Amino acid sequence: MRVLIAGAGPGGLCLVQGLRRAGIEAVVLERRGHGGEQPATYGIHLNTDGMRALNACLPDRAWQRLVETSVPAPDRIQFHDQDLGVLAVRDNEAHGAVDADLRRRAVARDALREALLVGLPADAVLWNTEVTGYRRTPDGVRVTCAGGQVFEGDLLVAADGSNSRLRALRLPGLEREDLGIVNVSGRVTLTEPLMAEIPAGLTDGSVNNVVPTGPGWMFLSTWDAPASGRYLVWAWAESRKTYPADPAAMDRTALRDHVAGRTAHWAAALNRLVTATEPDTIAAIPLRTMPALGPWEPSAVTLLGDAIHNMTPMAGIGANTALRDADELRRALLGPGPLLARVGRYESAMRDYANAALALSTRNALGAATTKRLPRTAFRTLLRVAEAVPMVKRRIFPALRPSPTTRADGRPNTHTP
């Protein structure tokens, strides 16, 4: 079997590692060059699903690099009001169902990519190779690239991101939907004076959500970057129609000033984080999502990650779902039966968990941006009740699923450093 993977994002690289270590020939075709071009503002929180997939797919050296270049992050989600009063805390670590080495970690995007490349030979990732199309053949698929390059394989995996060219060819008409919500995000370097002004609970690496009485929603979390130190990323979600102008037309300082105005009467620490944000880190991001995925017939072209289930960032699971795809597809390809049957098993499983993730992230985004007071008040009340009544808390924050103890190849689902 020869597998061609279009796209060297986390999902594509995780897949090529997993397939190659299982003895399957796999090649990544990536339109960009190797030298960077990774988003500088954000890191990635690897949750249990992401860590499990990486653990199953990566060889020991790559896994060790990942551990060395990432840091443990509390698997805790905190909800606050605008005065930093605690509404509720979901502490996933308290469930105790996750193996120690699969617990949540924070990693910079470039560090994750370098870990995913460890041990791959030069011919495993072909940089500056942009896939432009494909044609089905009796033996599989023939892939064409800019510059006239042609590759043939048994299976093509579209891992080419949210604006996937291959998705448009494979599943025409399946397009992302604009939710009418804009996230303004920024990054703050946490200097010692600024750290002294901010409660420790906002800077320990856990996920923090601020749910005000009025419109809007704020997300905050911290990362450690070897080159730039510790920084906090915040994101402000609001309906596009409530901005003073088209956010795409507002400059970065105006966007920051808008959020500063919205938070002017919040806890001083929250407003201070916004006003201390460097303007060149500010960005306005329209929130889009794929609709619920219906069934389709499997073929020699399949999809993973943002190419098929691009979602809003409001659940923090997009990259982790892509990693889960990689492991799910690897497992399916190592299983029995004709190739299309194996692809079909992957696609059926992927649609199930991807649709759940899409629904969650969309629901979170719409709830964050609602301008209706009653739903917001009801949600804040529910959080308070959950924090006070364990039975209610268990109902709205279900426990994590236990992690498998073995890989598809029978090896234990852990690495020994």
C-alpha positions as CSV (number, residue, x, y, z in Angstrom):
1,M,0.0,0.0,0.0
2,R,1.2,3.5,-0.8
3,V,-0.6,6.4,1.0
4,L,-0.2,10.0,-0.2
5,I,-1.0,12.7,2.4
6,A,-1.8,16.3,1.2
7,G,-0.7,18.6,4.0
8,A,1.9,18.7,6.8
9,G,-0.3,19.9,9.6
10,P,-0.4,18.0,12.9
11,G,-2.8,15.4,11.5
12,G,-0.9,14.7,8.4
13,L,2.4,14.4,10.1
14,C,1.0,12.2,12.9
15,L,-0.5,9.9,10.2
16,V,2.7,9.6,8.2
17,Q,4.6,8.7,11.4
18,G,2.0,6.1,12.4
19,L,1.8,4.5,9.0
20,R,5.6,4.4,8.4
21,R,6.3,2.8,11.8
22,A,3.7,0.2,10.9
23,G,5.5,-0.6,7.6
24,I,3.1,1.2,5.3
25,E,4.7,3.5,2.6
26,A,3.4,7.0,3.2
27,V,4.5,10.4,1.8
28,V,3.4,13.9,2.8
29,L,3.0,16.5,0.0
30,E,3.2,20.0,1.6
31,R,2.8,23.2,-0.4
32,R,4.9,25.3,2.1
33,G,8.6,25.2,2.7
34,H,10.1,23.6,5.8
35,G,11.3,26.9,7.2
36,G,8.6,28.0,9.6
37,E,5.4,29.8,8.6
38,Q,3.8,28.5,11.8
39,P,1.3,30.9,13.6
40,A,3.3,32.7,16.3
41,T,0.5,33.8,18.6
42,Y,-0.9,30.5,19.7
43,G,0.2,27.3,21.2
44,I,-1.8,24.1,21.3
45,H,-3.2,22.3,24.3
46,L,-3.0,18.6,23.7
47,N,-5.8,16.9,25.4
48,T,-6.2,13.2,26.2
49,D,-7.4,12.3,22.7
50,G,-4.5,14.2,21.1
51,M,-1.9,12.7,23.5
52,R,-3.4,9.2,23.0
53,A,-3.1,9.5,19.2
54,L,0.4,10.8,19.4
55,N,1.4,8.1,21.8
56,A,0.1,5.5,19.5
57,C,1.6,6.9,16.3
58,L,5.0,8.3,17.2
59,P,8.2,6.4,17.5
60,D,10.0,6.7,20.9
61,R,12.4,9.4,19.8
62,A,9.6,11.6,18.5
63,W,7.5,11.0,21.6
64,Q,10.5,12.0,23.8
65,R,11.0,15.2,21.8
66,L,7.3,16.0,22.3
67,V,7.6,15.5,26.1
68,E,10.8,17.5,26.3
69,T,9.4,20.5,24.3
70,S,6.0,20.7,25.9
71,V,4.9,21.3,29.5
72,P,2.1,19.7,31.7
73,A,-1.0,21.8,31.8
74,P,-3.8,21.4,34.3
75,D,-6.8,19.6,32.7
76,R,-9.1,22.1,34.3
77,I,-11.8,24.4,32.9
78,Q,-12.8,27.3,35.1
79,F,-15.8,29.6,34.6
80,H,-15.8,33.1,36.1
81,D,-18.0,36.0,36.2
82,Q,-16.7,39.4,35.1
83,D,-15.5,40.2,38.6
84,L,-13.5,36.9,38.6
85,G,-15.9,35.2,41.0
86,V,-15.9,31.4,40.3
87,L,-19.1,30.1,38.7
88,A,-17.9,26.5,38.2
89,V,-14.8,24.4,37.8
90,R,-14.6,21.3,35.7
91,D,-11.5,19.4,37.0
92,N,-10.9,16.5,34.6
93,E,-7.8,15.4,36.6
94,A,-10.1,14.6,39.5
95,H,-11.7,11.7,37.5
96,G,-8.4,9.8,37.7
97,A,-9.2,7.9,34.5
98,V,-6.2,9.0,32.4
99,D,-2.7,7.5,32.4
100,A,-0.1,9.9,33.7
101,D,1.7,10.3,30.4
102,L,-1.5,11.0,28.4
103,R,-2.5,14.0,30.5
104,R,-2.9,17.4,29.0
105,R,0.1,19.3,27.8
106,A,0.8,22.7,26.3
107,V,3.1,23.0,23.3
108,A,4.1,25.7,20.8
109,R,3.0,24.9,17.2
110,D,6.5,24.9,15.8
111,A,7.7,22.7,18.7
112,L,4.9,20.2,17.9
113,R,5.8,20.2,14.2
114,E,9.5,19.5,14.9
115,A,8.6,16.7,17.2
116,L,6.3,15.2,14.6
117,L,9.2,15.3,12.1
118,V,11.7,13.5,14.3
119,G,13.0,10.3,12.7
120,L,11.3,10.8,9.3
121,P,13.6,10.3,6.3
122,A,13.9,13.2,3.9
123,D,11.6,11.5,1.3
124,A,8.7,11.2,3.8
125,V,7.8,14.9,3.5
126,L,8.1,16.7,0.2
127,W,8.1,20.4,0.9
128,N,7.1,23.0,-1.7
129,T,4.9,20.4,-3.3
130,E,1.4,21.8,-3.8
131,V,-1.4,19.3,-4.7
132,T,-3.7,20.8,-7.3
133,G,-5.9,17.8,-8.1
134,Y,-6.3,14.1,-8.5
135,R,-7.8,11.5,-10.8
136,R,-9.1,8.1,-9.8
137,T,-7.4,5.2,-11.6
138,P,-8.1,1.4,-11.7
139,D,-5.2,0.9,-9.2
140,G,-5.9,3.9,-6.9
141,V,-5.3,7.6,-7.4
142,R,-3.1,9.8,-9.5
143,V,-2.2,13.1,-7.9
144,T,-1.1,16.2,-9.8
145,C,0.9,19.1,-8.3
146,A,1.9,22.6,-9.2
147,G,4.9,22.5,-11.5
148,G,3.8,19.3,-13.2
149,Q,4.8,16.7,-10.6
150,V,2.7,13.6,-10.6
151,F,2.4,11.0,-7.8
152,E,0.5,7.7,-7.8
153,G,-0.8,5.8,-4.7
154,D,-3.4,3.5,-3.4
155,L,-5.0,6.2,-1.2
156,L,-5.0,10.0,-1.1
157,V,-5.6,11.6,2.3
158,A,-6.7,15.3,2.2
159,A,-5.2,17.0,5.2
160,D,-4.9,20.3,3.4
161,G,-6.7,22.5,5.9
162,S,-10.0,24.4,6.3
163,N,-9.9,25.8,2.7
164,S,-9.2,22.3,1.4
165,R,-9.0,22.2,-2.4
166,L,-9.3,18.4,-2.3
167,R,-12.5,18.6,-0.2
168,A,-14.1,20.7,-3.0
169,L,-13.2,18.0,-5.5
170,R,-14.1,15.0,-3.3
171,L,-17.3,16.3,-1.7
172,P,-18.5,19.3,-3.8
173,G,-21.0,21.5,-2.1
174,L,-19.7,20.7,1.4
175,E,-18.7,24.2,2.6
176,R,-18.1,25.9,5.9
177,E,-20.8,28.1,7.4
178,D,-20.2,31.6,8.7
179,L,-21.7,31.9,12.2
180,G,-21.7,35.7,12.3
181,I,-19.3,35.8,15.2
182,V,-15.9,37.4,15.4
183,N,-13.1,36.5,17.8
184,V,-10.7,39.2,18.7
185,S,-7.6,37.6,20.1
186,G,-4.3,38.8,21.5
187,R,-1.1,37.7,23.3
188,V,0.3,39.2,26.4
189,T,3.9,38.6,27.6
190,L,3.7,37.9,31.3
191,T,6.3,40.1,32.9
192,E,6.9,40.0,36.6
193,P,5.0,43.2,37.3
194,L,2.1,42.0,35.3
195,M,2.1,38.6,37.0
196,A,1.8,40.4,40.3
197,E,-1.5,42.0,39.2
198,I,-3.1,38.8,38.0
199,P,-4.6,36.0,40.1
200,A,-2.6,32.8,39.9
201,G,-5.6,30.9,38.7
202,L,-5.5,32.7,35.4
203,T,-1.8,31.9,34.7
204,D,-1.4,28.2,35.7
205,G,-2.2,26.8,32.3
206,S,-5.8,25.9,32.9
207,V,-8.6,27.1,30.6
208,N,-10.4,30.1,31.9
209,N,-13.8,31.4,30.6
210,V,-15.3,34.7,31.6
211,V,-19.1,34.7,31.3
212,P,-20.3,38.2,31.8
213,T,-23.9,39.2,32.4
214,G,-24.0,41.1,29.1
215,P,-22.9,40.2,25.6
216,G,-19.5,38.7,24.9
217,W,-17.3,36.0,26.3
218,M,-13.6,35.8,27.1
219,F,-11.2,32.9,27.0
220,L,-7.8,33.0,28.6
221,S,-4.9,30.6,29.0
222,T,-1.1,30.6,29.3
223,W,1.7,28.9,27.4
224,D,5.5,28.7,27.9
225,A,7.6,29.4,24.8
226,P,11.4,28.7,25.0
227,A,12.2,31.8,22.9
228,S,9.8,34.3,24.4
229,G,9.0,33.2,27.9
230,R,5.6,32.8,29.4
231,Y,2.6,34.5,27.7
232,L,-1.1,34.6,28.0
233,V,-3.5,34.3,25.1
234,W,-7.0,35.8,25.4
235,A,-9.9,35.8,22.9
236,W,-13.0,37.9,23.0
237,A,-16.1,36.4,21.2
238,E,-18.9,38.7,20.1
239,S,-21.6,38.8,17.5
240,R,-20.3,40.7,14.4
241,K,-23.4,42.9,14.4
242,T,-22.4,44.4,17.8
243,Y,-19.0,45.7,16.7
244,P,-18.9,49.4,16.0
245,A,-17.7,48.7,12.4
246,D,-16.8,45.7,10.3
247,P,-14.0,44.0,12.4
248,A,-12.1,43.2,9.2
249,A,-11.8,46.9,8.5
250,M,-10.7,47.9,12.0
251,D,-7.0,48.2,12.7
252,R,-5.4,46.2,15.5
253,T,-5.3,49.1,18.0
254,A,-9.0,49.8,17.4
255,L,-9.8,46.1,18.0
256,R,-7.9,46.2,21.2
257,D,-9.6,49.4,22.3
258,H,-13.0,47.9,21.6
259,V,-12.4,44.9,23.8
260,A,-10.8,47.2,26.5
261,G,-14.0,49.2,26.4
262,R,-16.2,46.1,26.7
263,T,-14.2,45.0,29.8
264,A,-13.7,48.4,31.3
265,H,-16.0,47.6,34.3
266,W,-14.8,44.1,34.8
267,A,-12.2,43.0,37.3
268,A,-9.2,45.2,37.0
269,A,-6.8,42.3,36.2
270,L,-8.9,41.3,33.2
271,N,-9.0,44.8,31.7
272,R,-5.3,45.2,32.4
273,L,-4.5,42.1,30.4
274,V,-6.3,43.6,27.4
275,T,-4.7,47.1,27.7
276,A,-1.3,45.5,28.1
277,T,-1.6,43.5,24.9
278,E,0.9,44.3,22.1
279,P,-1.1,45.5,19.1
280,D,0.9,43.4,16.6
281,T,-0.5,40.3,18.3
282,I,-4.2,41.4,17.9
283,A,-6.2,39.6,15.2
284,A,-9.9,39.4,14.3
285,I,-11.0,35.9,13.3
286,P,-14.5,35.3,11.9
287,L,-15.8,32.0,13.3
288,R,-16.8,29.4,10.7
289,T,-17.7,25.8,11.0
290,M,-18.5,22.8,8.8
291,P,-22.1,21.6,9.1
292,A,-23.0,18.2,10.5
293,L,-21.4,15.5,8.2
294,G,-23.7,13.1,6.5
295,P,-22.6,9.8,5.0
296,W,-20.8,9.3,1.7
297,E,-19.5,6.3,-0.2
298,P,-15.8,5.6,0.6
299,S,-13.3,5.9,-2.2
300,A,-9.5,6.0,-2.7
301,V,-9.7,9.7,-1.5
302,T,-10.4,10.4,2.2
303,L,-10.1,13.4,4.5
304,L,-8.9,14.3,8.0
305,G,-8.7,17.3,10.3
306,D,-9.8,20.8,9.2
307,A,-10.2,19.6,5.6
308,I,-13.4,17.7,6.7
309,H,-14.5,19.0,10.1
310,N,-13.1,22.5,10.5
311,M,-14.7,23.9,13.7
312,T,-14.7,27.0,15.8
313,P,-12.0,27.3,18.5
314,M,-14.6,27.6,21.2
315,A,-14.2,24.0,22.4
316,G,-10.4,23.9,22.0
317,I,-10.5,20.5,20.3
318,G,-9.8,21.1,16.6
319,A,-6.2,20.1,16.5
320,N,-6.8,17.2,18.9
321,T,-9.6,15.9,16.7
322,A,-7.2,16.0,13.7
323,L,-4.7,13.9,15.7
324,R,-7.5,11.5,16.6
325,D,-8.3,11.2,12.9
326,A,-4.7,10.2,12.1
327,D,-4.7,7.4,14.7
328,E,-8.2,6.3,13.7
329,L,-7.2,6.1,10.0
330,R,-4.0,4.3,10.9
331,R,-5.9,1.7,12.9
332,A,-8.4,1.2,10.1
333,L,-5.7,0.8,7.4
334,L,-4.0,-1.8,9.6
335,G,-7.2,-3.8,9.9
336,P,-8.7,-6.6,7.8
337,G,-10.7,-6.4,4.5
338,P,-10.5,-4.5,1.2
339,L,-9.0,-1.0,1.2
340,L,-12.3,0.7,0.6
341,A,-13.9,-1.2,3.5
342,R,-11.1,-0.1,5.8
343,V,-11.5,3.5,4.6
344,G,-15.2,3.3,5.2
345,R,-14.7,2.1,8.8
346,Y,-12.5,5.1,9.4
347,E,-14.9,7.6,7.9
348,S,-17.9,6.2,9.8
349,A,-16.1,6.4,13.1
350,M,-14.7,9.9,12.3
351,R,-18.1,11.3,11.4
352,D,-19.5,10.1,14.7
353,Y,-16.9,11.9,16.9
354,A,-16.4,14.8,14.5
355,N,-20.1,15.6,14.5
356,A,-20.1,15.6,18.3
357,A,-17.1,18.0,18.3
358,L,-18.7,20.2,15.7
359,A,-21.9,20.4,17.6
360,L,-20.1,21.3,20.9
361,S,-17.9,24.0,19.4
362,T,-20.8,25.6,17.5
363,R,-23.0,25.5,20.6
364,N,-20.3,27.1,22.6
365,A,-19.7,29.8,20.0
366,L,-23.4,30.7,19.7
367,G,-23.8,30.7,23.4
368,A,-20.8,33.0,23.9
369,A,-22.0,35.5,21.3
370,T,-25.7,35.6,22.3
371,T,-27.1,39.1,22.9
372,K,-30.1,37.6,24.7
373,R,-30.0,38.1,28.4
374,L,-32.2,35.2,29.5
375,P,-30.0,32.4,28.0
376,R,-26.9,34.0,29.5
377,T,-28.6,34.3,32.9
378,A,-29.8,30.7,32.8
379,F,-26.3,29.4,31.9
380,R,-24.7,31.3,34.7
381,T,-27.3,30.0,37.1
382,L,-26.7,26.4,35.9
383,L,-23.0,26.8,36.4
384,R,-23.5,28.0,40.0
385,V,-25.9,25.1,40.7
386,A,-23.5,22.6,39.3
387,E,-20.7,23.9,41.5
388,A,-22.9,23.5,44.5
389,V,-24.6,20.2,43.7
390,P,-22.3,17.3,42.7
391,M,-25.1,15.4,40.9
392,V,-25.8,18.3,38.6
393,K,-22.1,18.8,38.0
394,R,-21.6,15.2,36.9
395,R,-24.6,15.5,34.6
396,I,-23.3,18.6,32.7
397,F,-19.6,17.7,32.9
398,P,-19.5,14.0,32.1
399,A,-16.3,12.1,33.0
400,L,-13.6,11.5,30.5
401,R,-13.6,8.2,28.7
402,P,-10.9,5.8,29.9
403,S,-7.8,5.5,27.6
404,P,-7.1,2.2,25.8
405,T,-4.3,0.2,27.3
406,T,-3.0,-1.1,24.0
407,R,-2.4,0.1,20.5
408,A,-3.8,-1.5,17.4
409,D,-0.5,-3.4,17.0
410,G,-0.8,-4.9,20.5
411,R,1.9,-2.7,22.1
412,P,1.2,-1.0,25.4
413,N,-0.3,2.5,24.9
414,T,2.6,4.2,26.7
415,H,6.1,5.2,26.0
416,T,9.0,4.7,28.4
417,P,11.2,7.8,28.5
